[in-house]
Amino acid sequence: QLQASGGGLVQPGGSLRLSCAASGSIFSINGMGWYRQAPGKQRALVASIASGGSTVYADSVKGRFTISRDNAKNTVYLQMNSLKPEDTAVYYCNRPYCSGDGCYPWGQGTQVTVSS
């Protein structure tokens, strides 16, 4: 139901755009969020967008990442600029602020590696 894509290897200071395609039944009624999980760390929410379009960002990505959504395509995006090595993680999308059974099944995520 949730398929993230667009990750890759990028040098520090570079940019990537992630995409997450969701089924229409999920997308139309929910806010969506982007999470990331670095090796040895817990999964954390980095950006969210409400069904009405309002956005919230973690302090660590504020000013560098932009979340957006295309309702016609049932897709949410994460534009990541000025990438840093500490942004290296597997990125996932899901309902924002969810945990346990409150989340939709997690997809495979997409790997982002920031390295020179």
N, C-alpha and C positions, 0 to 999 in steps of 0.2 A: 504493500500500500504506500510505502514511502521509499523513494529511490533517490539517493543523493549521488551527484556526479560533479565533475569539473576539477577535482583535485590534481595535484602533481608536484613536481619539484620546481622550486623557484628560488632565485637569489634574494638575499635580504634587500629590502626596498622595492621588491617587485609586487606584482598584482596577480590575483586570480579571481575568477567569478565562479561560485558554486551554484548549482541548481538542485532543487528537490521537487520531484514530481509526486503529487499526491492524488489519490482518487477523489472524484468530485464530492463524494459524500463527506469526506474529511475536510476538504478544503473550504467548502462553502460556508461552514458553520463555525469554524474554529480559527483562533489565532494560531500562528505557527512560529516555531523557534528553531534556531540553530544552536547546537551544542557541540562541544569538542571534548575529546579525551586524549590526553597525552600519556605516554608510557608511565605507569606507576602512579597515575593520578586519577581522581574521580572525574566522571563526566560532568561538565559544567555548561550552563546556559550562557551563551555569549551575546545573543541578539534575539529579539522577538518582535513580531508584528501582529497587531490585533486585526480582526476581520474588518474593522473600519479604517485601518491603515496606520494607527499610532504605533510608534516604535520605542523600544527600550534596549539599551546596550550595557554590557558590562564595562566597568571603568577601563579594563585592560585593552579594549578595542574601540572605545569611543573616539570618534574623529577619524578613524582609519577604516572601519567596516561600515557597510550600508546594507541593510536588509530591505527587500522589496518583494512585492508579490504581483503576479499576473493572474487575475481571477479567471480570465478567459481560458488560460492554459493550465489552470490548477497547479501552478508552479510558484515556488518561493525561491528567491535568489539571495546570495550573500556576496556582495562585492567587497573584496579584501584588498586594500592598498597599503603601501608602506609596511609590507610584511616583515616580521622579525623572527629570528630563530625560535623564540618562545611561542610563536603561533603554530609551531609544528605539532600536529595532532591528527587524529581521525575525526572528521566532522560529520555530524548527523543532524537530521531534522526530526521534529516531533512537536507535540503540543507543548507550549511553553510552561515551565514550572511544574511539569508532571513528574510523577514518581510511581514506581511499581505498576500496578494494574491501571493506573490513571494514564499511562502512556500507551500509544499505539505500538505494535510490534516494531522494534528497532530494526532498521535495515542494516546493510553492511557498512554504510558510511563511505566516506571518500577521504583518502589520505592526502594531507597537505604537509609537505616537507619544505622548510625554509633553510637553505644552506648554501654556502659559497663553495 
